[in-house]
């Protein structure tokens, strides 16, 4: 499902503009599937699924697939509506060097919520 994320992010000029000073590698883990994402000046330039153990990342956001499915519902339930709500309840883990994440918090919150738009993302198909 997340293979559509680069096109969704890169086609939003306001989101790219918001991340224009951001260049980072981070990992978004959905269940057992790791998505290594490279952002360069607000654009996703590379997304690799299960990129390998030696692929570097600055920070990671990880949760079970079922948790992400609830988070990506068009109107998520309380406790599943925000990345911090997920971590506070123990449903997700946010780890690593959080400086790029916190410095660009709105960018990441908007980017991670994009799969809620069912016109862009199919809930069926790939492993995450």
ZADOTI-909698 format. One record per residue (C-alpha): x, y, z; residue in one letter. Coordinates in Angstrom, 1 decimal. Layout:
+--------+--------+--------+----+
|     xx |     yy |     zz | aa |
+--------+--------+--------+----+
|      X |      Y |      Z |  A |
...
+--------+--------+--------+----+
This chain:
+--------+--------+--------+----+
|     xx |     yy |     zz | aa |
+--------+--------+--------+----+
|    0.0 |    0.0 |    0.0 |  X |
|    2.7 |    2.5 |    0.8 |  X |
|    4.3 |    2.2 |   -2.6 |  X |
|    2.0 |    5.1 |   -3.6 |  X |
|    3.4 |    7.3 |   -0.9 |  X |
|    6.1 |    9.0 |   -2.9 |  X |
|    3.7 |   10.1 |   -5.6 |  X |
|    1.2 |   11.3 |   -3.0 |  X |
|    3.8 |   13.4 |   -1.2 |  X |
|    5.6 |   14.7 |   -4.2 |  X |
|    2.3 |   15.8 |   -5.9 |  X |
|    1.5 |   18.1 |   -3.0 |  X |
|    3.4 |   21.4 |   -3.4 |  X |
|    2.4 |   22.7 |    0.0 |  X |
|    3.7 |   19.5 |    1.7 |  X |
|    7.0 |   19.5 |   -0.3 |  X |
|    7.4 |   23.2 |    0.6 |  X |
|    6.9 |   22.5 |    4.2 |  X |
|    9.7 |   19.9 |    4.1 |  X |
|   12.0 |   21.9 |    1.9 |  X |
|   14.8 |   22.0 |    4.5 |  X |
|   14.4 |   18.3 |    5.3 |  X |
|   16.7 |   15.6 |    4.0 |  X |
|   16.6 |   12.3 |    6.0 |  X |
|   16.4 |    8.6 |    5.8 |  X |
|   13.8 |    7.1 |    8.1 |  X |
|   12.0 |    3.8 |    8.6 |  X |
|    8.2 |    3.2 |    8.7 |  X |
|    7.5 |   -0.3 |    9.9 |  X |
|    4.1 |   -1.9 |    9.3 |  X |
|    4.0 |   -5.2 |   11.1 |  X |
|    7.0 |   -7.2 |    9.9 |  X |
|    7.5 |   -5.0 |    6.8 |  X |
|   10.1 |   -2.2 |    6.9 |  X |
|    9.7 |    0.7 |    4.5 |  X |
|   13.0 |    2.6 |    4.2 |  X |
|   12.1 |    6.1 |    3.0 |  X |
|   14.6 |    8.7 |    1.8 |  X |
|   13.4 |   12.3 |    1.8 |  X |
|   15.4 |   15.0 |    0.0 |  X |
|   14.3 |   18.6 |    0.4 |  X |
|   10.7 |   17.5 |    1.1 |  X |
|   10.4 |   15.0 |   -1.7 |  X |
|   10.4 |   11.2 |   -1.3 |  X |
|   13.1 |   10.2 |   -3.6 |  X |
|   13.4 |    6.5 |   -2.6 |  X |
|   11.2 |    4.0 |   -0.9 |  X |
|   12.4 |    0.5 |   -0.4 |  X |
|   10.4 |   -2.3 |    1.1 |  X |
|   12.4 |   -4.5 |    3.4 |  X |
|   15.6 |   -2.6 |    2.4 |  X |
|   17.8 |   -4.8 |    4.5 |  X |
|   19.3 |   -4.9 |    8.0 |  X |
|   22.2 |   -2.7 |    7.1 |  X |
|   20.2 |    0.1 |    5.6 |  X |
|   20.8 |    3.2 |    7.8 |  X |
|   17.9 |    5.3 |    9.2 |  X |
|   17.8 |    8.3 |   11.6 |  X |
|   14.5 |    7.3 |   13.3 |  X |
|   11.8 |    4.7 |   13.0 |  X |
|    8.1 |    4.6 |   13.6 |  X |
|    6.9 |    1.1 |   14.1 |  X |
|    3.5 |   -0.5 |   14.8 |  X |
|    1.6 |   -3.7 |   14.0 |  X |
|   -0.3 |   -3.8 |   10.7 |  X |
|   -3.6 |   -3.8 |   12.5 |  X |
|   -2.7 |   -0.6 |   14.3 |  X |
|   -1.7 |    1.2 |   11.1 |  X |
|   -5.0 |    0.0 |    9.5 |  X |
|   -6.9 |    1.6 |   12.2 |  X |
|   -4.7 |    4.8 |   12.0 |  X |
|   -5.3 |    5.0 |    8.3 |  X |
|   -9.1 |    4.8 |    8.5 |  X |
|  -10.7 |    7.9 |    7.0 |  X |
|  -12.0 |    8.9 |   10.5 |  X |
|   -9.8 |    7.0 |   13.0 |  X |
|  -11.1 |    6.2 |   16.5 |  X |
|   -9.8 |    8.1 |   19.5 |  X |
|   -6.3 |    6.9 |   20.4 |  X |
|   -5.6 |    5.9 |   16.8 |  X |
|   -5.9 |    9.4 |   15.3 |  X |
|   -2.3 |   10.7 |   16.0 |  X |
|    1.2 |    9.2 |   16.1 |  X |
|    1.7 |   10.5 |   19.6 |  X |
|   -1.6 |    8.9 |   20.7 |  X |
|   -0.3 |    5.6 |   19.3 |  X |
|    3.0 |    5.8 |   21.2 |  X |
|    1.4 |    6.9 |   24.4 |  X |
|   -0.9 |    3.9 |   24.4 |  X |
|    1.9 |    1.6 |   23.5 |  X |
|    0.6 |    0.7 |   20.1 |  X |
|    3.5 |    2.2 |   18.3 |  X |
|    7.2 |    2.8 |   18.9 |  X |
|    9.1 |    6.0 |   17.9 |  X |
|   12.8 |    5.5 |   18.3 |  X |
|   16.2 |    6.8 |   17.1 |  X |
|   17.3 |   10.4 |   16.6 |  X |
|   14.0 |   12.3 |   16.8 |  X |
|   15.5 |   15.7 |   16.0 |  X |
|   14.5 |   15.6 |   12.3 |  X |
|   11.1 |   14.2 |   13.2 |  X |
|   10.3 |   16.9 |   15.8 |  X |
|   11.8 |   19.7 |   13.7 |  X |
|    9.5 |   18.7 |   10.9 |  X |
|    6.6 |   17.4 |   12.9 |  X |
|    3.7 |   18.8 |   10.8 |  X |
|    5.4 |   17.5 |    7.6 |  X |
|    5.6 |   13.9 |    9.1 |  X |
|    2.1 |   14.0 |   10.6 |  X |
|    0.6 |   15.0 |    7.3 |  X |
|    2.7 |   12.6 |    5.3 |  X |
|    2.0 |    9.6 |    7.5 |  X |
|   -1.8 |   10.4 |    7.4 |  X |
|   -1.9 |   10.5 |    3.6 |  X |
|   -3.0 |    6.8 |    3.3 |  X |
|   -6.3 |    7.9 |    4.9 |  X |
|   -7.2 |    9.3 |    1.4 |  X |
|   -8.8 |    6.2 |   -0.1 |  X |
|   -8.7 |    7.8 |   -3.6 |  X |
|   -4.9 |    7.5 |   -3.5 |  X |
|   -4.3 |    4.4 |   -1.6 |  X |
|   -5.7 |    0.9 |   -1.9 |  X |
|   -6.0 |   -1.0 |    1.3 |  X |
|   -5.6 |   -4.2 |   -0.6 |  X |
|   -2.5 |   -5.6 |   -2.1 |  X |
|    1.1 |   -5.1 |   -1.0 |  X |
|    2.4 |   -6.0 |    2.5 |  X |
|    2.1 |   -2.7 |    4.1 |  X |
+--------+--------+--------+----+
